[in-house]
């Protein structure tokens, strides 16, 4: 394994990925030993630590070799628990790159933008622990390490919601924790089983190394399917996929703004990323087998989340339900199992992190000023706060998927991919775009249009600091909408490799292709029209 | 890749496009870029400029207009004189630069053998269409594109496609936008969001131009949506008032419904006609023209795209947003809802015409979806215009009706007639909208019955321009509307056209509807003119004296548009009629219609008929005459008799006839479509459906979760207390230390419940894993 990785990686002397995981963690420890009588330092230290992590992320992004985006780069590998074959293995490829960048960028903004309402020391410490965990999940190349990180993130989020949240925070925090634990407990079963069965079948030493397990494909069909389900449950809760989503609105609504931003921006992607990195990669056959089922659930999620969002009275809850719909798109893209779909889904993960993260920040700003998120109590805010309204409008349009902004590219690629694989589900999913416009614009209208009365009329506009924190979001939204090429071209080799991996290891599976012309003679195009009933996984040309 | 290589590879694959042409044609992308830049500059710096940003918008659009004119001149030259390298006069030979060259080779390989026949046919058509002119030059579009991004071997390009259709639209959009900009400086002068208004006028213009120039269907989607968003912002310009905000929302949402059709239709085309490989408009059209695309896929695509047209171009039954959109400032109505945005749907059909021509089998048929939607729209929209009191709503429904004509024309195969009507309509409808704004500016209201009447005396100049616009709209000889409407009627080919020769099929039903529509148009415009300009002034000027004529910044655009309304009909005089010099015949069609181009279907052209023109004119005159007798004679007399203003009058027919009353009620309620949409459909989604979803969420899904959770916790407690005390206690204490660090409150609140649970789960997981491995390994 070591040789496989090392041979394809540029020699990096400094273990940058390990540093990216450990820096925020050490930063959290540093915070704990800071004297309590100097509270003004907490935020500064936390920001510096996260900024340092972000700088490393930026360096990684620049140094990332896009020609070899399909292979893991910057790999750090150390023995961890030798007897059990567990190692500390971190690596980065085109699939994880942008999620890592997103994580690195989002945390400093969140720390800078939002002050702790009380007890700043543990607040910032927990946020840094959360960052370490999220980084770890996206970077881990060892199943056991992955599991540890996957679980670690629950703890800080639990405390953030529980202690700094609003409303029914105890209920929300507990529900969040238990829900996700339930899923991941079974995943632990799956992880242990995978490693043990693989070791038994191949006769090699026990290992939890992702690449070795995925390449050996030693599991029998039935076993793989069952184990896939155990992973899928954990990820489905985390995404969340309908009908396992009910923790999300509660958690979002009651979480502090920082919690919501991180939850939407990064943590929901742990599930969809898990599907790509572990679900499909480890169990290609099972992924193909269950794909139609997951696509169906994703589509239901799109419509269901959207419909549920239309009736929300709480602005934050509305955005939370919109996440359910958006993640439905990511799921159908992922399980279209073709380059367009997976890449579209991956891009949507980043897009959703940016747009929904920004939306939660904006909702937080409104809440801070008005001390309510009830849509009916807001109104006419565009008058006193035109800047806030303008920024909200752009972010909202990006969330709707307006062309020229980031949401469109991902959504369109997802639809193309899904259309090639599951035509009718794609058509149904496309109708989700109407409802997305309905609930978001309707909310916008009620909150920002109309006459401004009472406290609404005197609401202050964005401060300079708030304005500055929104700038990176707006830049990302416009940049990725207008020029997605640099983002996509770094993803594509890795996505292609994943699809090729599935094709290699699953008999009778061809990528449900968009470029029919490559696979069939053009005369066959004439048959395409008559073939609209085909609901199969692909065009078996 | 050099031209010769390509030409050699593509012996039979003939594509009529080039990357090598006049500078203006190749660089037409500057035209949308200028207003796009001016949008950003106005948005960020507009308020600091001396004229609050208006000057910048006018300058940008003005330069774009000049460029559009130069592009038009370049195109006229290109159309008649451009020779492709190595080409001969009979055939258009492939010419493509290095950009997107592999894609072109693919297309070339893909062409089928029977291509030659198609091409011959096209050449024959071409010769037919240009009878009497100099030897025909091939129709060669200019394309210039660059990669946007690429994915899985699929190119996502951004580029421009310049041909007659695009050039015509560039001219219309920039001219009308420029006039609207100038008009707006007076009309919305002193507005609370003056700068914001001009910024979005610029963005709207840029989006529409971007859409028009698209060389691929993906870019069309982008432009289409951007136009929609701009209309949302501009319609809701005065968002403090709920109706305006509602109208904006309704416009956006209704368009969103059509957008689903657009997305699905375009994706279908991408796979079926683009081979899942390219979005390029020309390639897609070529594949369809060459017959390599399955019919069923085209039917699906055409039907989906028709839905998009219905929403964007206000076709019955998705037209309901358009009249409401009159809530926006009047110049915006003129720009968006008469001349440009709403014609996006028509333009899209014209651009992707093979999809509709083949998908709906327009040739040789007598009925199809698009033509019928158009025919119904033109009559139903016209009827609704009769019951409006708001002058802008009359014009809005008139727009709906005229867009129906265009859709119908495209549906019956009269491509040039549709595009020509789009062209002429843009001028006279913008004229009418701006004229109505001029009147409203004077009386501060749009209500014809309550606040207008007799305006002729106060605003003679506006009156004259409004009359010219009305006559042109009503299709009175020899104004613009007469020529374009007549061509549409000819194109239907119904009833043997009273002696003319037919078009692509025998669309008698559509001809009938077109004739009814002509009568309706003349009649409702007569009513509108009477109520606004004749009779007694019924308004109240609140002591400001009589209303007075508008200033030059309003009048000059009206004069210019009136001039166009009179003259533009002459650019496409039918061939073979009396007194028309050869060089004047069908000039518009010659330059605009891509006859013989590889991306355009071989449509047949009807020849005009005197008798049809005369019958249509008589019908229009009769319609106008009846309305004239009713309003100018009967109502006028009655109102003088009773000495009361018109609003006090009972509406004659509706009080005496039950049928008329019912009809009136249906019309006033707009066929109850709004009740259906907002009351029934949206109400159901936001109400029962959303509530049901929420109920399921709270009770079924969450209820299960809570029940499971509680059971687990209870089990956990049991286990904790009875079985596993020592182990778990230690864990809890460990976790408790962490809790201490974060505060007492949380600990009290959770009392270790979660920690227990976690520990038990892990223990359980370990046991289960063992069991599982055991089972599977055996």
Contacts between the chains, C-beta under 8 A, distances in Angstrom:
chain1	res1	chain2	res2	distance
A	32	B	741	7.2
A	119	B	742	7.2
A	119	B	743	6.1
A	122	B	741	5.8
A	122	B	742	4.3
A	122	B	743	7.1
A	126	B	742	7.3
A	155	B	738	7.9
A	158	B	754	7.1
A	159	B	742	5.3
A	159	B	746	6.8
A	162	B	746	5.0
A	162	B	749	7.1
A	162	B	750	7.2
A	163	B	742	5.8
A	163	B	743	5.8
A	163	B	745	6.7
A	163	B	746	5.0
A	170	B	746	8.0
A	170	B	749	4.6
A	170	B	750	6.8
A	173	B	750	8.0
A	174	B	750	6.7
A	174	B	753	6.9
A	174	B	754	5.9
A	175	B	705	7.5
A	175	B	709	7.3
A	177	B	754	5.2
A	177	B	758	7.9
A	178	B	709	5.6
A	178	B	712	7.5
A	178	B	754	6.8
A	178	B	757	6.2
A	179	B	705	7.1
A	181	B	757	6.9
A	181	B	758	5.8
A	181	B	761	5.7
A	182	B	761	7.1
A	185	B	761	4.2
A	185	B	762	6.7
A	185	B	764	6.8
A	185	B	765	4.4
A	186	B	765	7.0
A	186	B	768	7.7
A	188	B	762	7.2
A	188	B	765	4.5
A	188	B	766	7.6
A	188	B	769	6.7
A	189	B	765	5.3
A	189	B	768	5.0
A	189	B	769	4.2
A	189	B	772	5.8
A	192	B	766	7.7
A	192	B	769	4.1
A	192	B	773	6.9
A	193	B	769	5.9
A	193	B	772	5.1
A	193	B	773	5.1
A	193	B	776	6.7
A	196	B	773	4.8
A	196	B	777	7.4
A	197	B	773	6.5
A	197	B	776	6.0
A	197	B	777	6.4
A	200	B	777	5.7
A	220	B	776	7.5
A	222	B	776	7.9
A	223	B	776	4.7
A	226	B	772	7.8
A	226	B	776	7.8
A	243	B	701	4.8
A	246	B	697	6.2
A	246	B	701	5.3
A	246	B	702	4.4
A	246	B	705	5.9
A	247	B	705	7.8
A	304	B	693	6.0
A	307	B	685	6.6
A	307	B	689	5.9
A	307	B	690	5.3
A	307	B	693	4.8
A	308	B	690	6.5
A	308	B	693	4.8
A	308	B	694	5.9
A	308	B	697	6.1
A	310	B	685	6.3
A	310	B	686	5.2
A	310	B	690	4.9
A	311	B	686	6.3
A	311	B	687	8.0
A	311	B	690	3.5
A	311	B	691	6.3
A	311	B	693	7.6
A	311	B	694	5.8
A	338	B	152	7.3
A	339	B	151	6.6
A	339	B	152	3.6
A	340	B	151	6.0
A	340	B	152	5.5
A	340	B	154	7.4
A	343	B	151	6.0
A	343	B	152	7.4
A	380	B	240	6.9
A	382	B	239	6.7
A	383	B	240	7.2
A	397	B	229	6.4
A	402	B	225	5.8
A	402	B	226	7.5
A	402	B	229	6.0
A	403	B	221	6.2
A	403	B	222	3.6
A	403	B	223	7.9
A	403	B	225	4.7
A	403	B	226	6.4
A	404	B	222	6.1
A	404	B	225	7.8
A	404	B	226	6.0
A	408	B	222	7.4
A	408	B	225	7.7
A	409	B	149	7.6
A	412	B	218	7.4
A	412	B	221	7.8
A	412	B	263	7.9
A	413	B	151	6.4
A	415	B	263	6.6
A	415	B	267	6.3
A	416	B	267	6.1
A	416	B	270	7.1
A	419	B	267	5.1
A	419	B	271	7.0
A	420	B	271	7.1
A	420	B	276	7.1
A	426	B	267	7.6
A	427	B	264	5.5
A	430	B	260	5.1
A	430	B	263	5.0
A	430	B	264	5.6
A	431	B	260	5.2
A	433	B	256	6.7
A	433	B	259	6.6
A	433	B	260	6.4
A	433	B	263	7.2
A	434	B	253	7.1
A	434	B	256	4.6
A	434	B	257	5.7
A	434	B	259	7.4
A	434	B	260	5.9
A	435	B	685	7.3
A	437	B	252	6.3
A	437	B	253	6.0
A	437	B	256	4.5
A	438	B	253	5.9
A	438	B	256	7.6
A	438	B	682	7.7
A	438	B	685	7.4
A	441	B	232	7.6
A	441	B	249	5.6
A	441	B	252	5.9
A	441	B	253	7.0
A	442	B	249	6.6
A	445	B	239	7.9
A	445	B	245	5.2
A	445	B	246	7.7
A	445	B	248	7.8
A	445	B	249	5.4
A	448	B	239	7.7
A	449	B	236	6.8
A	449	B	239	4.1
A	449	B	240	7.3
A	449	B	242	7.6
A	449	B	245	4.0
A	450	B	239	7.2
A	450	B	240	6.5
A	450	B	241	8.0
A	450	B	242	5.8
A	450	B	245	6.4
A	451	B	240	5.5
A	483	B	148	7.9
A	483	B	149	7.6
A	484	B	148	7.8
A	484	B	149	5.1
A	485	B	147	7.5
A	485	B	148	7.0
A	485	B	149	3.9
A	485	B	150	7.6
A	488	B	149	5.2
A	488	B	150	7.8
A	488	B	151	6.0
A	489	B	149	7.4
A	489	B	150	7.8
A	492	B	151	6.5
A	492	B	152	7.3
A	496	B	152	7.5
A	513	B	276	6.6
A	514	B	152	6.2
A	514	B	154	6.0
A	514	B	270	7.8
A	514	B	271	7.0
A	514	B	276	4.3
A	514	B	277	7.9
A	515	B	152	6.9
A	515	B	153	5.3
A	515	B	154	6.2
A	515	B	275	7.0
A	515	B	276	4.6
A	515	B	277	4.9
A	516	B	271	6.4
A	516	B	275	5.7
A	516	B	276	4.2
A	516	B	277	7.6
A	517	B	106	6.3
A	517	B	110	7.1
A	517	B	275	3.5
A	517	B	276	6.3
A	517	B	277	4.8
A	518	B	153	7.2
A	518	B	277	7.6
A	522	B	109	7.8
A	522	B	110	4.3
A	522	B	112	8.0
A	522	B	275	6.7
A	522	B	292	5.8
A	523	B	112	7.7
A	523	B	292	7.2
A	525	B	272	6.5
A	525	B	273	7.8
A	525	B	275	6.4
A	525	B	287	7.6
A	525	B	292	5.7
A	525	B	293	6.0
A	525	B	294	6.6
A	526	B	292	6.4
A	526	B	293	6.7
A	526	B	294	4.4
A	527	B	294	6.0
A	528	B	271	6.6
A	528	B	272	5.1
A	528	B	293	7.9
A	528	B	294	5.2
A	528	B	297	5.5
A	529	B	272	6.0
A	529	B	293	7.1
A	529	B	294	2.7
A	529	B	295	5.8
A	529	B	296	3.3
A	529	B	297	3.1
A	529	B	298	6.6
A	529	B	299	7.4
A	529	B	300	7.2
A	530	B	294	5.8
A	530	B	296	4.9
A	531	B	294	7.9
A	532	B	296	6.2
A	532	B	297	7.1
A	532	B	300	6.5
